[in-house]
Amino acid sequence: MSVLAGISITIDFDYSCIDERLTKKYLSDLAQSNARDIYGSEVKCYVELSEGSVKANLLIVGSIYAAICGYGSFRSGIDYIIKDAKLIKALFASQLIRKGMHEEDIIDLRRIHSAPDKIRRVILAIERLESNIGKLSPEAVKAELHKIHTSVRNMSHALDDRDYELFVSSLKEEYVPVDRRLPESKMNQKLFARDEDTRFILPTVLGKQG
């Protein structure tokens, strides 16, 4: 599975007052419900919490292949997945607020750039090269192609096997490195690399029991 979307949120709440397991489940269930409505049932959500204020990174993983099957082209499908990721972030925040969190208690909320964003960067690099190729020297074209080939190889670390092959098959032959690195049968990546309830409701819903 590939990372389709991610949310980073920091809440103004004392970390020592929450139950970590229940908090992870609460946030995961909320984000996963929105993601399933948009991407379909075959998605999962992973949550990482950090101490201090309550800071959470949520990653939605699923199949790019399945997510774009209803769109006309691979490029348009990637654009829609990114738009959907922005919508998931907005829905997640609005649901937290509807459940009682004060909006001002959300210190920071941002979208984590994920696999579709990386794919889009490669596509944009190709489009820039094609639009400027008549203005570039052969050496400059060669240098840009090398960068694109490197990016295509590196995508094997961000995508599962089927998604990677779908991505590669969408490219013109000249943008696919001959020695492209085939993805491993299992993703070997650290999921959490990079980058709403009231104060008194949160401990009740998410806090330590007993």
C-alpha positions as CSV (number, residue, x, y, z in Angstrom):
1,M,0.0,0.0,0.0
2,S,1.1,3.6,-0.6
3,V,0.6,6.7,1.5
4,L,-2.3,8.5,-0.1
5,A,-2.7,11.4,2.4
6,G,-1.4,12.7,5.7
7,I,-2.4,15.1,8.4
8,S,-0.3,16.7,11.0
9,I,-2.2,18.3,13.9
10,T,-1.0,19.9,17.2
11,I,-3.6,20.4,19.9
12,D,-3.2,22.7,23.0
13,F,-3.7,20.0,25.6
14,D,-1.5,18.4,28.2
15,Y,-0.1,15.1,26.9
16,S,0.0,13.6,30.4
17,C,-3.8,13.9,30.6
18,I,-4.6,11.6,27.8
19,D,-4.6,7.8,27.3
20,E,-2.3,7.3,24.3
21,R,-3.9,4.1,23.0
22,L,-7.5,5.6,23.2
23,T,-6.3,8.9,21.6
24,K,-4.7,7.1,18.7
25,K,-7.8,5.1,18.1
26,Y,-10.1,8.1,18.4
27,L,-8.1,10.1,15.9
28,S,-7.5,7.2,13.6
29,D,-11.2,6.2,13.5
30,L,-12.1,9.8,12.6
31,A,-9.6,10.2,9.8
32,Q,-10.2,6.7,8.5
33,S,-13.9,7.3,8.3
34,N,-13.4,10.3,6.1
35,A,-10.8,8.5,3.9
36,R,-13.1,5.5,3.3
37,D,-15.9,7.8,2.2
38,I,-13.6,9.3,-0.4
39,Y,-11.1,6.6,-1.4
40,G,-13.2,3.5,-0.6
41,S,-13.0,0.8,2.0
42,E,-9.5,-0.5,1.4
43,V,-7.6,2.2,3.4
44,K,-5.9,2.2,6.8
45,C,-4.8,5.0,9.1
46,Y,-1.6,5.0,11.1
47,V,-1.2,7.5,14.0
48,E,2.0,8.7,15.7
49,L,1.8,10.8,18.8
50,S,4.4,13.2,20.2
51,E,4.7,14.6,23.7
52,G,4.4,18.2,24.8
53,S,1.1,19.5,23.5
54,V,-0.8,16.7,21.8
55,K,0.8,16.4,18.4
56,A,-0.3,13.7,16.0
57,N,0.7,12.6,12.5
58,L,-1.9,10.6,10.7
59,L,-1.1,8.7,7.5
60,I,-3.8,7.3,5.2
61,V,-2.5,4.3,3.3
62,G,-4.2,2.6,0.4
63,S,-3.9,1.8,-3.3
64,I,-3.3,4.6,-5.8
65,Y,-4.3,2.1,-8.5
66,A,-7.8,1.7,-6.9
67,A,-8.2,5.4,-6.0
68,I,-7.7,6.6,-9.6
69,C,-9.6,3.9,-11.4
70,G,-12.6,6.2,-11.8
71,Y,-10.7,9.0,-13.4
72,G,-10.0,9.6,-17.1
73,S,-6.2,9.6,-16.9
74,F,-3.3,8.9,-14.5
75,R,-2.4,12.6,-14.4
76,S,-6.0,13.7,-13.6
77,G,-6.3,10.9,-11.1
78,I,-3.2,12.1,-9.2
79,D,-4.6,15.7,-9.2
80,Y,-7.9,14.5,-7.7
81,I,-6.2,12.3,-5.1
82,I,-4.3,15.4,-3.9
83,K,-7.5,17.5,-3.8
84,D,-9.1,14.7,-1.9
85,A,-6.3,14.7,0.6
86,K,-6.9,18.4,1.2
87,L,-10.6,17.7,1.7
88,I,-9.8,14.9,4.2
89,K,-7.8,17.4,6.3
90,A,-10.6,19.9,6.3
91,L,-13.2,17.3,7.2
92,F,-11.0,15.9,10.0
93,A,-10.7,19.4,11.6
94,S,-14.4,20.3,11.2
95,Q,-15.5,17.0,12.8
96,L,-13.1,17.5,15.8
97,I,-14.7,21.0,16.2
98,R,-18.2,19.6,15.9
99,K,-17.5,17.1,18.6
100,G,-16.6,19.9,21.0
101,M,-13.0,21.0,20.5
102,H,-12.4,24.8,20.5
103,E,-11.0,25.9,17.2
104,E,-8.4,28.0,19.0
105,D,-7.1,24.8,20.7
106,I,-5.8,23.6,17.3
107,I,-2.4,25.1,17.4
108,D,-1.3,23.8,14.0
109,L,-3.0,21.8,11.2
110,R,-1.3,20.9,8.0
111,R,-1.4,18.4,5.2
112,I,1.6,16.0,5.0
113,H,2.9,15.7,1.5
114,S,2.5,12.0,0.4
115,A,3.1,9.7,-2.6
116,P,0.7,11.5,-5.0
117,D,2.5,14.8,-4.3
118,K,5.8,13.2,-5.2
119,I,4.4,11.8,-8.4
120,R,3.0,15.2,-9.3
121,R,6.5,16.8,-8.8
122,V,7.9,14.3,-11.3
123,I,5.1,15.0,-13.8
124,L,5.7,18.7,-13.4
125,A,9.4,18.3,-13.9
126,I,8.7,16.4,-17.2
127,E,6.2,19.1,-18.3
128,R,8.8,21.8,-17.6
129,L,11.4,20.0,-19.6
130,E,9.1,19.5,-22.6
131,S,8.0,23.1,-22.6
132,N,11.6,24.4,-22.5
133,I,13.5,21.8,-24.4
134,G,14.0,24.1,-27.4
135,K,15.7,26.6,-25.2
136,L,18.1,24.2,-23.5
137,S,21.5,23.0,-24.6
138,P,22.0,19.2,-25.1
139,E,24.0,19.2,-21.8
140,A,21.2,20.9,-19.9
141,V,18.6,18.4,-21.4
142,K,20.8,15.5,-20.3
143,A,21.1,16.9,-16.8
144,E,17.3,17.4,-16.5
145,L,16.7,13.8,-17.8
146,H,19.2,12.5,-15.2
147,K,17.2,14.3,-12.4
148,I,13.9,12.8,-13.7
149,H,15.4,9.3,-13.9
150,T,16.6,9.6,-10.4
151,S,13.2,10.7,-9.2
152,V,11.5,7.9,-11.0
153,R,13.8,5.3,-9.4
154,N,13.3,6.9,-5.9
155,M,9.5,6.6,-6.3
156,S,9.9,2.8,-5.8
157,H,10.5,3.6,-2.1
158,A,7.2,5.5,-1.8
159,L,4.9,3.2,-3.7
160,D,3.9,-0.4,-3.5
161,D,4.7,-2.7,-6.5
162,R,1.4,-2.2,-8.4
163,D,1.3,1.5,-7.8
164,Y,4.9,1.9,-8.9
165,E,4.4,-0.1,-12.1
166,L,1.2,2.0,-12.8
167,F,3.3,5.2,-12.4
168,V,6.1,4.0,-14.6
169,S,3.7,2.8,-17.3
170,S,2.2,6.3,-17.4
171,L,5.5,7.8,-18.5
172,K,7.0,8.1,-21.9
173,E,9.8,5.7,-22.5
174,E,12.5,8.3,-22.5
175,Y,11.6,9.3,-18.9
176,V,11.9,5.7,-17.6
177,P,15.5,4.8,-16.6
178,V,16.7,1.6,-18.3
179,D,18.1,0.4,-14.9
180,R,15.1,1.5,-12.9
181,R,15.0,0.0,-9.5
182,L,12.2,-2.5,-9.1
183,P,10.2,-2.1,-5.9
184,E,10.6,-4.7,-3.2
185,S,7.7,-7.1,-2.5
186,K,7.1,-5.2,0.7
187,M,7.6,-1.6,1.4
188,N,10.6,-0.9,3.5
189,Q,10.0,2.6,4.7
190,K,9.5,4.5,7.9
191,L,5.9,5.5,7.8
192,F,6.4,8.6,10.1
193,A,9.4,10.2,8.5
194,R,9.1,14.0,8.1
195,D,7.1,16.2,7.1
196,E,-11.7,18.1,18.7
197,D,-13.0,18.2,21.9
198,T,-12.9,20.9,24.6
199,R,-10.3,20.9,27.3
200,F,-12.7,19.2,29.6
201,I,-14.3,16.9,27.0
202,L,-11.0,15.5,25.7
203,P,-10.0,13.7,28.9
204,T,-13.5,12.2,29.1
205,V,-13.5,10.9,25.6
206,L,-9.8,10.2,25.2
207,G,-8.4,10.4,28.7
208,K,-7.1,7.8,31.1
209,Q,-9.8,5.6,32.5
210,G,-10.4,4.9,36.2
